[in-house]
Amino acid sequence: MQIWTSIDSWRERRRRIAARGVGFVPTMGALHRGHMALVERSRAENEIVAVSIFVNPAQFNDPKDLERYPVTLERDVELLRGARVDDVFAPTAGEMYPHGYRLRVEATSPEQKMEEAHRPGSLQAVRTAVLKLFYLVRPHRAYFGEKDYQQLRAIQEMVDEFFIPTVVVPCPTVREPSGLAESSRNALLSHSARIQAAAIFRCLTEAPDAAIARAALEADGLAVDYVEEHWNRRFAAATLEGVRLIDNVPLER
């Protein structure tokens, strides 16, 4: 496995493997079982597997949230080595935004719901970073988890709009035994809060409608941003111990 921290060195590596099929898993590090499931699928379906580790500062509308985000690069590298990843691309923000965050991928009709409503500019930042990564990595396939379903849709729409020759592969959410969706932010929760956070999945799946699911989450002590239904799925975002968690489940109807 090789680790690349500069764009120039990565570009040279990409030229050397131009004729080979590349699978790509973009991440912000702090890897967990959900990430590793994406890596395993990419390993099974591609000749070369590349993983990026880039904590995108533009995605954080709260500077304190960025400061708290777990950075575990050495551990991440060892996990990826054990999963037989070929290349890790870990650029700095200075490499990715050499002129600052001045050119951005923005929808003319932004989705003012869920994440975009509560974290303005978040989807714009995701699209911008992923577009840059797609141009650099030029993957044949890219793997994204369905936990961030609104983000997944934004990327699929961007790929279609800009005729990007990458197949976006959605992968099911990986969960802890309690039902809590695997997330890098789970590591910031205390043991008791981690148990309490399992209420998100339980309420999303058991409540007959979004309003009752929201009331149940609030009764369980979570500060709820939203519970909404779109694209035949039910979504929630809630905060516990200052840690913001999101999840979604498909609706049976």
C-alpha positions in Angstrom: 0.0 0.0 0.0 1.2 3.5 -0.9 0.3 6.7 0.8 0.1 10.0 -1.2 -0.2 13.4 0.5 0.5 15.7 -2.5 -1.6 16.1 -5.6 1.5 16.1 -7.9 2.8 12.7 -6.6 -0.7 11.2 -6.8 -1.1 12.4 -10.4 2.1 10.6 -11.3 0.9 7.5 -9.7 -2.5 7.8 -11.5 -0.7 8.0 -14.8 1.2 4.8 -14.1 -2.1 2.9 -13.5 -4.1 4.5 -16.3 -5.0 1.2 -18.0 -6.2 -0.4 -14.8 -9.7 -0.4 -13.3 -9.9 1.8 -10.1 -12.4 1.6 -7.4 -12.6 4.6 -5.0 -13.9 5.1 -1.5 -13.8 8.8 -0.4 -13.7 9.3 3.4 -13.0 11.9 6.1 -11.0 9.3 8.1 -11.9 8.0 11.6 -12.7 4.8 9.8 -15.3 2.4 11.1 -17.0 -0.8 10.0 -19.2 1.1 7.6 -16.2 2.5 5.7 -14.6 -0.9 5.7 -17.7 -2.5 4.1 -17.3 0.0 1.2 -13.6 -0.9 1.0 -14.3 -4.6 0.9 -16.9 -4.2 -1.8 -14.5 -2.1 -3.8 -11.7 -4.7 -3.3 -14.1 -7.4 -4.7 -15.1 -5.4 -7.8 -11.9 -3.6 -8.9 -8.3 -4.2 -9.9 -7.0 -1.2 -7.9 -8.6 0.2 -4.7 -7.9 3.8 -3.7 -9.2 5.4 -0.5 -9.1 9.2 0.2 -8.8 10.6 3.7 -9.7 14.2 3.6 -11.4 16.1 6.4 -13.2 18.7 4.3 -13.3 22.0 6.3 -15.9 23.5 4.0 -18.4 20.8 5.2 -18.4 22.2 8.8 -20.6 25.2 9.4 -19.6 25.1 13.1 -15.8 25.5 13.7 -16.1 23.7 17.0 -17.5 20.7 15.2 -14.5 20.6 12.9 -12.2 20.8 15.9 -13.9 17.9 17.6 -14.0 15.7 14.5 -11.8 12.6 15.3 -8.5 12.4 13.4 -7.0 8.8 13.6 -4.8 8.7 10.5 -2.3 6.1 11.8 -5.1 3.7 12.8 -6.9 4.3 9.6 -3.8 3.5 7.5 -3.4 0.2 9.4 -7.0 -0.8 8.8 -6.7 0.0 5.1 -3.4 -1.9 4.9 -5.2 -4.9 6.4 -8.0 -4.6 3.8 -5.4 -4.8 1.0 -6.0 -1.2 -0.2 -3.6 -0.2 -2.9 -3.5 3.6 -2.5 -4.4 6.1 0.2 -4.7 9.7 -0.9 -4.5 12.0 2.1 -4.2 15.6 0.9 -4.2 18.6 3.1 -6.8 21.4 2.9 -4.1 23.6 1.3 -3.6 21.0 -1.4 -7.3 20.7 -2.1 -8.0 24.4 -1.9 -4.8 26.1 -3.0 -6.6 29.3 -3.7 -9.1 29.0 -0.9 -12.7 27.9 -1.1 -13.6 30.2 -4.0 -15.0 28.0 -6.7 -17.9 25.8 -5.7 -20.5 23.4 -7.1 -23.8 24.8 -6.2 -27.3 23.8 -7.3 -29.4 26.5 -8.8 -32.4 25.1 -6.9 -30.7 24.0 -3.6 -32.5 21.4 -1.5 -33.6 23.4 1.4 -34.6 20.5 3.5 -32.9 18.3 6.0 -29.1 18.7 6.0 -29.1 21.7 3.6 -31.7 23.5 5.7 -29.9 22.8 9.0 -26.4 23.0 7.7 -26.5 25.6 4.9 -23.8 25.0 2.3 -23.1 21.4 3.4 -24.2 19.8 0.1 -22.3 22.4 -1.9 -19.1 21.6 0.0 -19.6 17.9 -0.5 -20.2 18.3 -4.2 -17.2 20.5 -4.6 -14.8 18.2 -2.7 -16.0 15.1 -4.4 -15.8 16.6 -7.8 -12.2 17.5 -7.2 -11.5 14.0 -5.9 -13.2 12.5 -8.9 -11.1 14.5 -11.3 -7.9 13.5 -9.5 -8.7 9.8 -8.9 -10.7 9.2 -12.1 -12.3 6.1 -10.6 -14.4 3.6 -12.6 -16.6 3.1 -9.6 -17.0 5.1 -6.3 -18.7 3.7 -3.2 -20.9 5.6 -0.8 -22.9 4.5 2.2 -26.7 5.1 2.3 -26.5 6.5 5.8 -25.7 9.9 4.2 -28.5 9.4 1.7 -29.1 13.0 0.9 -25.4 13.4 0.2 -25.5 10.3 -2.0 -28.3 11.7 -4.1 -26.4 15.0 -4.5 -23.4 13.2 -5.8 -25.4 11.0 -8.1 -27.1 14.2 -9.6 -23.7 15.9 -10.0 -22.3 12.8 -11.8 -25.3 12.8 -14.2 -25.2 16.6 -14.7 -21.5 16.8 -15.5 -21.3 13.5 -17.5 -18.7 12.2 -15.1 -17.7 8.6 -16.3 -17.8 7.2 -12.8 -20.4 4.7 -11.6 -21.7 5.7 -8.1 -22.3 2.5 -6.1 -24.7 2.9 -3.1 -24.0 0.5 -0.2 -26.4 -0.3 2.7 -25.9 1.3 6.1 -23.8 -0.8 8.5 -25.2 -0.8 12.1 -24.0 -1.6 15.6 -25.9 -4.5 17.3 -28.2 -1.9 18.9 -29.2 -0.6 15.5 -27.2 2.6 15.8 -25.7 3.5 12.4 -22.0 3.3 12.3 -20.5 6.8 12.2 -17.2 8.4 13.0 -19.0 10.6 15.4 -20.1 7.6 17.6 -16.6 7.6 19.1 -17.4 11.0 20.7 -20.3 9.6 22.7 -20.1 8.2 26.2 -21.0 4.6 26.7 -24.5 5.5 28.1 -25.1 8.0 25.3 -24.2 5.4 22.7 -26.9 3.1 24.1 -29.4 6.0 24.2 -28.6 6.9 20.6 -30.0 3.6 19.4 -33.4 5.2 19.9 -32.9 6.9 16.5 -33.1 3.7 14.5 -35.8 2.3 16.7 -38.0 5.3 16.4 -37.5 5.6 12.7 -38.5 2.0 12.1 -41.3 1.6 14.6 -43.2 4.9 14.6 -46.2 5.0 12.2 -45.3 8.5 11.0 -42.6 11.2 11.1 -44.4 13.3 13.8 -44.7 10.4 16.2 -41.1 9.4 15.5 -39.9 12.9 16.4 -42.0 13.0 19.6 -40.5 9.6 20.6 -37.0 10.8 20.0 -37.6 13.9 22.1 -39.1 11.8 24.8 -35.9 9.7 24.8 -33.9 12.9 25.5 -32.5 13.7 22.1 -32.5 17.2 20.7 -34.1 16.7 17.3 -33.3 18.8 14.2 -35.7 17.0 11.9 -37.6 13.9 11.2 -38.8 14.0 7.5 -39.9 11.7 4.8 -38.5 12.0 1.2 -37.8 9.5 -1.6 -39.7 6.8 0.2 -37.4 7.0 3.1 -37.6 8.4 6.7 -34.8 10.6 7.9 -33.7 12.0 11.2 -31.0 14.2 12.7 -30.6 14.5 16.4 -28.0 15.7 18.9 -26.8 13.9 22.0 -23.9 15.1 24.3 -23.2 17.7 21.7 -22.7 15.1 19.0 -25.0 15.4 15.9 -26.1 12.0 14.5 -28.1 11.3 11.3 -29.8 8.2 10.0 -32.5 7.0 7.6 -34.5 3.9 6.8 -36.6 2.9 3.8 -40.3 3.0 4.2 -42.2 -0.2 3.5 -45.0 1.5 1.6 
